[in-house]
């Protein structure tokens, strides 16, 4: 029935209703016969406005409608399938041909139904066509926004975040995407407030293009290039008022003269539309997004400006998070770098190197501490967490350990004292307001503390957590052992700490780690054993590198702090030992021995005189208050050390004698003449020691 058959509706209510439906329906209606020829079509059908119905009726459906669609053959197959099967299709979206709608993306929603007579005879097909262009464009914009929200911000790296954005937008939404970030932001510094000064440099952080001109992708400047933006341009204007700009790149644009490189890149790429938007948070400028369309014929419009502004806002938040992380990481790394020893400790009988195996969420640290009696403390530790608070905690623990080490405590006693300090810090953290990020963060640390005595050739070790020790002896034999240790520091389960003592011959290799490291576990003639025992004369730095290279990839994700130490023989001529009788003449005898030995060592007269006074006071006190046997020892090392050992356990105390007191000045004199002094205890009694700086001549 054609539109010209209106006379048939006179006196025919059904025909009148049909005429009214086709005349008043806001959606497009098609009636096709069994041969898929057009029987009737209304003026509301998209692309039919202004077309005479006489020119359409009777023509095949493929000729009338399909040339307007992007995928016409598929729609024809769809309609014929409904005609043949009788299964209706509802809400099938098709795109209008790009050449027909070059300025806008047009989409139609098509529903197809087969028409049958009561007898079952197939009469034809009915099509309902609705223009859903705005809805589809909204969906497309929402899909782009959702993709950016899902894909951008997965990394806490400014450059990676910017690259995630351009990878998400090209080629689905843009043909070329460029992200430029204020250079100070990349380094973690505070962003500049808006408006951005013209001389502030921006770094080209990310670029992607699907435009290929002779094997090259045209761009104004290479990635990583740092420069300020020429003024005035749409880019600088967007950074000035923090509003996006949509620019048609047609004709000779005067602002392009300010940036010849960008002008040439735009010309080579064939871009026809630009949209640029600022990356800004809280009124501060982080950078700039620039999107270009070349191959996509649909230009950007104001609706795209709103979308790109939302994309920029999300990206700016992610970039700012990455900037904050970079800043905190830089500060934490600086703090940690300053709290670690500047260079490996070099002692007469010990050389050391360290290896830190970093991992996310854990901080590692180490220390080497010079102790009395030519001994050295080796310390390795890890702290759960990351950032500035973790670095600060490592600094606190290192300071506490150094302070406790001055009391010459045994390793297990020192860790017990350290546990008390950590418990105090954990209680302080638990007392923070609930809104503080540290309130619910568990304070946990692992630590291993070892003392090497080159004169006794022993190593005494205690650990908190699961420390491991590997020893490589001079004969090439090697073994590894997980040490008996207490619970990690800060844990409620406070297992007592236990110290283990090992004989360590000279020219041995000692490796102490906070956790077992696969490359250091020696089992028989394993590759690890060969790695540690081969080339025993190579430097510790080379050995450390070889161990790192031998670590399996999965092991590098496990944090560990490792100290390598090679023991050397302490020169016998630098140690002098005398057994003394607990008699009144012991002090005089001791002075005689000391004077002769210091003369042999060429010690200057003033230091020698002070040493004789120190020895006289120590021996006198030992004879009066200590228990025999008495042993006097001088050690000529980095300092001149004087040690007096007796079997007593009574602790000496420094007194300040009054003007009329006859005694009580011994330790006061010792403290004035020596640079340092102290007491250390053992199973056989105590040792009072002093140290004096040797003068160079």
C-alpha positions in Angstrom: 0.0 0.0 0.0 1.6 3.3 -1.1 1.1 6.7 0.4 -0.9 7.7 -2.6 -3.6 5.1 -1.9 -5.2 7.3 0.7 -8.6 7.0 -1.0 -8.8 3.4 0.2 -9.0 4.7 3.8 -12.3 6.5 3.2 -14.9 4.5 5.1 -12.2 2.0 6.2 -11.3 2.6 9.9 -8.4 0.1 9.8 -6.9 1.9 6.8 -7.4 5.3 8.5 -5.6 4.0 11.6 -2.8 2.8 9.4 -2.5 6.1 7.7 -2.5 7.9 11.0 0.2 5.6 12.3 2.5 6.2 9.4 1.8 9.9 9.4 2.2 10.5 13.1 4.7 7.9 14.3 7.9 9.6 15.7 9.9 6.6 14.7 10.7 5.2 11.3 8.4 2.5 9.9 9.0 0.2 6.9 6.6 -2.3 5.4 8.3 -4.8 3.0 6.5 -7.5 1.0 7.5 -11.1 0.8 10.1 -10.1 -1.9 11.5 -7.5 0.4 10.3 -4.6 -1.8 9.2 -1.4 -0.1 5.4 -1.3 0.3 5.2 1.7 2.6 7.6 3.9 4.5 6.9 7.0 6.7 8.6 10.4 6.7 9.9 9.9 10.2 12.3 7.3 8.9 15.8 8.7 9.2 17.3 9.8 5.9 13.8 9.8 4.3 12.8 13.3 5.1 12.3 15.2 1.8 12.2 12.0 -0.3 9.0 11.4 -2.3 7.4 8.1 -1.4 6.6 7.4 -5.1 10.3 7.2 -5.7 10.7 4.5 -3.0 7.6 2.3 -3.1 8.1 -0.9 -5.1 11.9 -0.7 -5.0 14.0 -3.5 -3.4 14.9 -2.8 0.2 18.6 -3.3 -0.5 18.6 -0.4 -3.0 16.7 2.1 -0.8 18.2 1.7 2.6 21.3 -0.4 2.7 23.7 2.0 0.8 23.3 4.4 3.7 24.6 1.8 6.2 28.2 0.9 7.1 27.5 -2.8 7.0 24.6 -3.0 4.6 25.1 -6.7 3.6 24.8 -7.8 7.2 21.6 -5.9 7.7 20.2 -7.4 4.5 21.1 -10.9 5.8 19.4 -10.0 9.1 16.1 -8.9 7.4 16.0 -12.0 5.1 16.7 -14.2 8.1 13.7 -12.8 9.9 11.6 -13.3 6.8 12.7 -16.9 6.5 12.7 -18.0 10.2 10.0 -15.8 11.7 12.3 -15.0 14.7 12.0 -11.3 15.4 15.1 -9.1 16.0 14.7 -6.2 18.5 17.2 -3.4 19.1 19.9 -4.1 16.5 22.1 -1.1 16.2 23.6 -0.1 12.8 25.8 2.8 11.8 25.0 5.2 9.0 27.6 5.2 6.3 30.5 7.5 7.2 30.4 9.3 3.8 26.7 10.1 4.3 27.4 11.5 7.8 30.9 12.8 7.8 30.3 15.5 10.4 28.6 13.3 13.0 28.5 9.7 14.1 24.9 8.5 13.3 23.4 5.2 14.6 20.0 3.7 14.0 18.3 1.0 16.1 16.4 -1.5 13.9 13.8 -3.9 15.0 12.5 -6.5 12.4 9.2 -8.5 12.6 7.7 -11.0 10.1 4.1 -10.3 9.1 1.7 -13.3 8.6 -1.9 -13.6 7.6 -4.3 -15.6 9.9 -3.9 -18.4 7.4 -0.2 -18.5 8.0 0.7 -17.0 4.7 3.9 -14.8 4.9 3.0 -11.3 3.9 6.3 -9.6 4.4 8.4 -7.8 7.0 7.9 -4.7 9.2 10.9 -2.6 10.4 11.0 0.0 13.1 13.9 2.4 12.8 14.9 4.8 15.7 17.7 7.3 15.6 19.9 6.5 18.6 22.9 8.5 17.7 23.0 10.5 20.9 22.5 7.4 23.0 25.3 5.6 21.3 27.7 8.6 21.4 27.0 8.8 25.2 27.7 5.1 25.5 30.9 5.5 23.5 32.0 8.4 25.8 31.1 6.3 28.9 33.1 3.4 27.5 36.2 5.6 27.0 35.8 7.1 30.5 35.4 3.6 32.0 38.5 2.3 30.1 40.6 5.2 31.4 39.4 4.7 34.9 40.3 1.0 34.7 43.6 1.3 32.8 45.1 4.5 34.1 46.6 4.7 37.6 47.7 1.2 38.1 51.3 2.3 38.6 52.8 4.8 41.0 55.1 6.1 38.4 54.3 9.4 36.7 55.7 8.5 33.3 54.0 5.1 33.3 50.7 6.6 34.3 50.9 9.0 31.3 51.8 6.2 28.9 48.8 4.2 30.2 46.5 7.1 29.2 47.7 7.4 25.6 47.7 3.7 25.2 44.1 3.6 26.3 42.9 6.5 24.0 44.7 5.5 20.8 43.3 4.5 18.4 39.8 4.1 19.9 39.2 7.8 20.7 42.1 9.6 19.2 44.6 9.1 16.4 47.4 10.9 18.2 47.7 11.5 22.0 50.4 13.5 23.7 50.9 14.1 27.5 53.2 16.7 28.7 54.0 17.0 32.5 55.6 19.9 34.4 59.2 18.7 34.9 59.2 19.4 38.6 56.2 17.1 39.0 58.1 14.2 37.5 60.8 14.7 40.2 58.1 14.6 42.9 58.1 18.3 43.7 55.0 20.4 44.4 53.0 21.5 41.3 52.9 25.1 40.2 49.6 27.0 40.9 47.5 28.2 38.0 48.0 30.2 35.8 51.2 28.5 34.8 54.1 30.8 34.1 55.3 30.8 30.5 58.8 29.9 31.4 57.9 26.7 33.4 59.3 23.7 31.5 57.2 20.7 30.6 58.5 17.2 29.9 57.0 15.2 27.0 56.0 12.2 29.1 54.0 10.0 26.7 53.2 9.9 23.0 51.2 7.4 20.8 50.1 7.7 17.2 48.5 5.4 14.7 49.5 7.7 11.9 52.5 6.4 9.9 54.1 8.7 7.3 56.8 6.8 5.4 57.7 4.6 8.4 57.8 7.5 10.9 55.3 8.8 13.3 55.4 12.6 13.2 55.8 14.4 16.5 56.9 17.9 17.4 59.5 16.8 20.0 60.9 13.4 21.1 59.8 11.7 24.3 61.7 13.0 27.3 62.2 16.4 25.8 61.9 19.3 28.3 61.0 22.8 27.2 58.5 25.5 28.0 55.5 26.0 25.7 55.5 28.8 23.1 53.0 31.6 24.0 50.2 32.2 23.1 48.7 29.0 21.9 45.6 26.9 22.8 47.9 24.8 25.0 49.1 27.8 27.1 45.5 29.1 27.2 44.3 25.8 28.6 47.0 25.9 31.3 46.1 29.5 32.1 42.4 29.2 32.8 42.2 25.4 33.3 39.6 25.0 30.6 39.8 22.6 27.6 40.1 23.9 24.0 38.6 22.4 20.9 40.4 23.6 17.8 39.7 22.9 14.1 43.1 22.6 12.4 42.0 24.0 9.0 43.5 26.9 7.2 46.5 29.0 8.3 46.2 29.3 12.0 48.2 32.3 13.3 49.1 30.7 16.7 51.0 27.9 14.9 53.6 30.4 13.9 54.8 30.5 17.6 55.6 26.7 17.4 57.1 25.7 14.0 57.9 22.2 15.1 54.4 21.5 16.2 53.0 23.1 13.1 55.1 20.8 10.9 54.1 17.7 12.9 50.4 18.6 12.5 50.8 19.2 8.8 52.6 15.8 8.3 50.0 13.9 10.3 47.0 15.4 8.5 45.3 16.2 11.8 42.0 18.0 11.4 40.9 18.6 15.0 42.7 19.2 18.3 41.4 19.0 21.8 43.7 20.0 24.6 42.9 19.9 28.4 44.9 20.7 31.5 46.0 18.2 34.1 45.2 20.0 37.3 44.4 19.2 41.0 43.3 21.7 43.5 44.1 24.6 41.2 47.6 23.5 40.7 48.9 22.6 37.2 50.5 19.1 36.6 50.6 19.0 32.8 48.6 18.9 29.6 46.7 16.4 27.4 46.6 16.9 23.7 44.4 14.7 21.4 44.3 14.8 17.6 42.1 13.2 15.0 43.4 12.4 11.6 41.9 9.2 10.2 38.7 9.4 12.2 36.6 11.8 10.1 34.3 12.8 13.0 35.8 16.0 14.5 35.8 16.7 18.2 33.0 18.9 19.5 32.0 20.5 22.8 30.6 17.2 24.1 34.1 15.8 23.7 35.5 18.7 25.6 33.5 17.7 28.6 34.6 14.1 28.3 38.3 15.0 27.9 38.1 17.2 31.0 36.8 14.2 33.0 39.7 12.1 31.6 42.1 14.8 32.5 40.7 15.0 36.0 41.1 11.3 36.6 44.6 11.3 35.1 45.6 14.3 37.1 44.6 12.5 40.4 46.7 9.5 39.3 49.7 11.6 38.4 49.4 13.5 41.7 49.3 10.2 43.6 52.4 9.0 41.7 54.1 12.4 42.3 53.4 12.1 46.0 54.7 8.5 46.1 57.8 9.6 44.2 58.4 12.4 46.6 58.0 10.2 49.7 60.1 7.4 48.1 62.8 10.0 47.4 62.8 11.3 50.9 62.7 7.7 52.4 65.5 6.6 50.1 67.6 9.7 51.1 66.9 9.0 54.8 67.8 5.3 54.4 70.9 6.2 52.4 72.1 8.5 55.1 71.4 6.1 58.0 73.4 3.3 56.3 77.2 3.3 56.7 78.8 5.4 54.0 81.5 2.8 53.2 82.3 -0.8 54.2 84.0 -1.1 57.6 87.7 -2.0 57.3 89.3 -3.5 60.4 92.7 -5.1 60.9 91.1 -8.6 61.1 87.9 -8.1 59.1 86.7 -6.7 55.8 83.0 -6.5 54.9 80.6 -5.9 52.0 76.8 -5.8 52.0 74.0 -6.8 49.8 70.4 -5.5 50.1 67.8 -7.5 48.1 64.9 -5.0 47.9 61.3 -5.9 47.8 58.0 -4.0 48.0 56.7 -3.4 51.5 59.9 -4.2 53.3 62.9 -2.1 54.2 66.4 -3.5 54.6 69.4 -2.1 56.6 72.8 -3.2 57.9 75.5 -1.9 60.1 79.1 -2.8 61.2 80.1 -1.5 64.7 83.7 -1.4 66.1 83.7 -2.9 69.6 86.3 -3.0 72.3 89.1 -5.7 72.2 89.4 -5.5 68.4 86.0 -7.1 68.0 83.4 -6.1 65.4 79.6 -6.4 65.5 77.8 -7.3 62.3 74.1 -6.3 62.1 71.5 -7.0 59.4 67.8 -6.2 59.7 64.5 -5.8 57.9 61.4 -3.7 58.8 57.9 -4.3 57.5 56.5 -1.4 55.5 57.8 1.2 53.1 58.2 4.9 52.9 59.4 7.5 55.2 58.0 5.9 58.4 59.9 2.7 57.6 63.1 4.5 56.9 62.7 6.4 60.2 62.1 3.2 62.1 65.2 1.6 60.6 67.2 4.7 61.8 65.7 4.4 65.3 66.6 0.7 65.5 70.2 1.3 64.2 70.7 4.0 66.8 69.4 1.8 69.6 71.6 -1.1 68.6 74.6 1.2 68.4 73.8 2.6 71.9 73.3 -0.9 73.4 76.5 -2.2 71.8 78.5 0.3 73.9 77.5 -1.8 77.0 79.3 -4.8 75.5 76.2 -7.0 75.9 76.0 -10.5 74.5 74.0 -10.7 71.3 71.1 -12.4 72.9 71.0 -9.9 75.7 71.2 -7.0 73.3 68.2 -8.3 71.2 66.2 -8.7 74.4 66.8 -5.0 75.2 66.0 -4.1 71.6 62.7 -6.1 71.9 61.7 -3.9 74.8 62.4 -0.7 72.7 60.4 -2.1 69.8 57.5 -2.9 72.1 57.5 0.7 73.3 57.5 2.0 69.8 54.7 -0.4 68.9 52.6 0.9 71.9 53.2 4.4 70.7 52.0 3.5 67.3 48.9 1.8 68.6 48.1 4.9 70.6 47.9 7.1 67.5 44.4 8.4 66.5 42.4 5.8 64.5 42.6 8.1 61.5 46.4 8.0 61.4 47.6 5.5 58.7 50.1 4.0 61.1 47.5 3.2 63.7 46.6 -0.2 62.2 50.0 -0.9 60.7 51.8 -3.7 62.6 55.3 -2.9 63.7 57.4 -5.9 62.9 61.2 -6.3 62.3 63.8 -9.0 61.9 67.4 -8.6 63.0 70.6 -10.6 63.3 73.4 -9.5 65.6 76.8 -11.2 65.5 80.1 -10.4 67.3 83.4 -11.4 65.7 86.4 -11.8 68.1 89.6 -12.1 66.1 91.8 -12.8 69.1 89.7 -15.8 70.2 88.7 -16.6 66.6 85.0 -16.9 67.5 81.7 -15.6 66.1 78.7 -15.3 68.5 75.3 -14.8 66.8 71.7 -14.2 67.9 68.7 -13.4 65.8 65.1 -12.2 65.8 63.1 -13.8 63.0 64.7 -16.4 60.8 68.3 -15.4 60.2 70.8 -17.6 58.4 74.5 -18.0 58.6 76.9 -19.4 56.0 80.6 -20.2 56.8 83.3 -21.0 54.3 86.4 -22.2 56.0 90.0 -21.9 54.7 90.1 -25.5 53.6 87.2 -25.0 51.2 84.6 -26.6 53.3 81.3 -24.7 53.7 78.0 -25.1 55.5 74.8 -23.1 56.0 72.7 -23.0 59.1 69.4 -21.4 60.1 70.2 -20.0 63.6 68.1 -20.7 66.6 66.4 -17.4 67.2 63.6 -15.6 68.9 60.4 -14.3 67.5 60.5 -11.2 65.2 60.7 -7.9 67.0 57.4 -6.4 67.7 55.4 -9.7 67.8 53.3 -10.6 70.8 54.9 -14.0 71.0 58.2 -13.2 72.7 60.3 -16.3 72.3 63.5 -16.0 74.3 66.6 -15.2 72.3 69.5 -17.6 72.2 73.1 -17.0 71.2 75.2 -19.5 69.2 79.0 -19.5 69.2 81.1 -20.8 66.3 84.8 -21.3 65.8 85.9 -19.1 62.9 89.5 -19.7 61.7 91.5 -16.9 60.1 90.8 -16.4 56.3 87.2 -17.7 56.6 84.2 -16.2 54.9 81.2 -15.3 57.0 77.8 -14.5 55.4 75.0 -13.3 57.7 71.5 -12.7 56.4 68.2 -11.8 57.8 66.5 -14.6 55.9 67.8 -17.7 54.1 69.0 -16.8 50.6 68.9 -19.7 48.0 72.2 -18.7 46.5 73.9 -18.9 49.9 72.4 -22.3 51.0 75.3 -24.7 50.9 74.3 -28.4 50.5 77.1 -30.8 49.6 78.7 -29.9 46.2 75.8 -27.7 45.2 76.2 -24.8 42.8 76.0 -22.5 45.8 79.0 -24.3 47.4 81.0 -23.9 44.2 80.1 -20.3 43.9 81.3 -19.5 47.5 84.4 -21.7 47.6 85.8 -21.0 44.1 88.4 -18.2 43.8 88.7 -17.6 47.5 91.1 -14.8 46.8 88.5 -12.7 44.9 87.2 -9.5 46.4 84.1 -9.4 48.5 82.5 -7.0 46.1 82.9 -9.5 43.3 81.5 -12.3 45.4 78.5 -10.1 46.4 77.8 -9.4 42.7 78.1 -13.1 41.8 75.6 -14.0 44.6 73.2 -11.5 43.3 73.5 -12.7 39.7 72.9 -16.3 40.9 69.6 -15.5 42.7 66.6 -17.0 41.0 64.1 -14.4 39.8 61.5 -15.5 42.3 64.0 -15.1 45.1 64.7 -11.5 44.2 61.1 -10.7 45.3 61.9 -11.9 48.8 63.6 -9.1 50.9 66.9 -9.8 52.6 69.8 -7.9 54.0 73.2 -9.8 53.7 76.6 -9.0 55.1 79.7 -10.6 53.7 82.8 -10.6 56.0 86.2 -12.1 55.5 88.3 -12.7 58.6 92.0 -12.1 58.7 94.7 -13.0 61.3 95.3 -10.3 63.8 99.0 -9.5 63.9 100.5 -11.3 66.9 103.1 -8.5 67.4 100.2 -6.1 68.0 99.0 -7.9 71.1 100.8 -8.3 74.5 99.4 -10.3 77.4 100.7 -10.7 81.0 99.5 -12.8 83.9 99.7 -10.8 87.2 99.7 -11.9 90.8 97.1 -10.3 93.0 99.8 -8.8 95.2 100.7 -5.2 96.2 103.6 -5.1 93.7 101.3 -6.0 90.8 100.8 -2.4 89.8 104.5 -1.7 89.6 105.1 -4.9 87.6 102.3 -4.0 85.2 103.8 -0.5 84.7 107.1 -2.1 83.9 105.6 -4.4 81.3 103.6 -1.7 79.7 106.5 0.8 79.5 108.7 -1.8 77.8 106.0 -2.8 75.3 105.0 0.7 74.4 108.6 1.6 73.7 108.8 -1.4 71.3 105.6 -0.1 69.6 107.1 3.5 69.3 104.1 5.0 71.1 104.6 8.7 71.9 105.7 9.6 75.4 102.5 11.4 76.5 100.3 8.5 75.5 102.7 6.0 77.1 102.6 8.0 80.4 98.8 8.1 80.4 98.7 4.4 79.7 101.0 3.7 82.7 98.7 5.7 84.9 95.6 3.9 83.6 97.2 0.5 84.1 98.3 1.4 87.6 94.8 2.4 88.6 93.1 -0.6 87.0 95.5 -3.1 88.5 95.3 -1.5 91.9 91.5 -1.7 91.8 91.6 -5.3 90.7 93.9 -6.3 93.5 91.8 -4.5 96.0 88.2 -5.3 94.8 88.6 -8.1 92.2 89.3 -11.8 92.3 92.4 -13.6 90.8 93.6 -14.6 88.4 94.4 -11.2 86.8 95.3 -10.8 83.2 96.6 -7.6 81.5 96.4 -7.2 77.7 97.5 -4.4 75.4 96.1 -4.2 71.8 97.8 -1.9 69.3 95.0 -1.5 66.7 93.1 1.5 65.4 93.4 2.7 69.0 95.6 1.7 71.9 93.4 -0.6 74.0 94.2 -1.7 77.6 92.3 -4.5 79.1 92.4 -6.0 82.6 90.5 -9.2 83.3 89.7 -10.7 86.7 87.3 -13.4 88.0 85.2 -11.0 89.9 81.7 -9.9 88.8 81.3 -6.7 90.9 80.7 -3.8 88.6 83.0 -0.8 89.1 81.4 2.6 89.6 82.8 6.0 88.8 82.9 8.2 91.9 83.5 11.8 92.5 85.6 11.9 95.6 85.5 14.9 98.0 88.5 17.1 98.8 89.3 15.2 102.0 88.6 11.6 100.7 91.7 9.5 100.5 90.4 7.2 97.8 87.7 6.9 95.1 89.6 8.7 92.3 90.9 5.7 90.4 88.1 5.4 87.7 87.8 9.2 87.6 91.5 9.4 86.6 90.9 6.6 84.0 87.9 8.3 82.6 89.9 11.6 82.2 92.9 10.0 80.5 91.1 7.5 78.2 89.0 8.4 75.2 86.6 5.6 76.1 86.2 2.9 78.7 83.8 0.3 79.8 83.2 -3.2 81.2 82.2 -6.4 79.5 81.3 -9.6 81.3 81.9 -13.2 80.4 81.4 -16.6 82.0 84.9 -16.3 83.6 84.5 -12.8 85.1 84.7 -9.3 83.8 87.1 -7.2 81.7 87.6 -3.5 82.3 88.9 -1.8 79.1 90.1 1.6 78.0 90.9 3.0 74.6 93.2 5.9 73.6 93.8 7.5 70.3 97.3 7.0 69.0 99.1 10.1 67.9 100.8 10.0 64.5 104.3 11.2 64.3 
